[in-house]
Amino acid sequence: MNSCCSICSSANQVTFDSAAVCMDCATVTTSFATFPVGLMVLAGTVVALGIMAFKKIRSMLPVKLAA
């Protein structure tokens, strides 16, 4: 891991075992890629909304009991 962020060249980072979180540009850097935190939050929101919509549609379907 680099001692400074490769995107914004900031030294304001929190480093874990195999990842670093830059506090200035809000990215997570691993040994193979750099991910913007904003995109991860957006992806999590889309997944959560999809699950909620699925549960709502599922609850509106009529229940068939096996005889």
Order of alpha helices (4+ residues) and beta strands (2+ residues): beta-beta-beta-beta-alpha
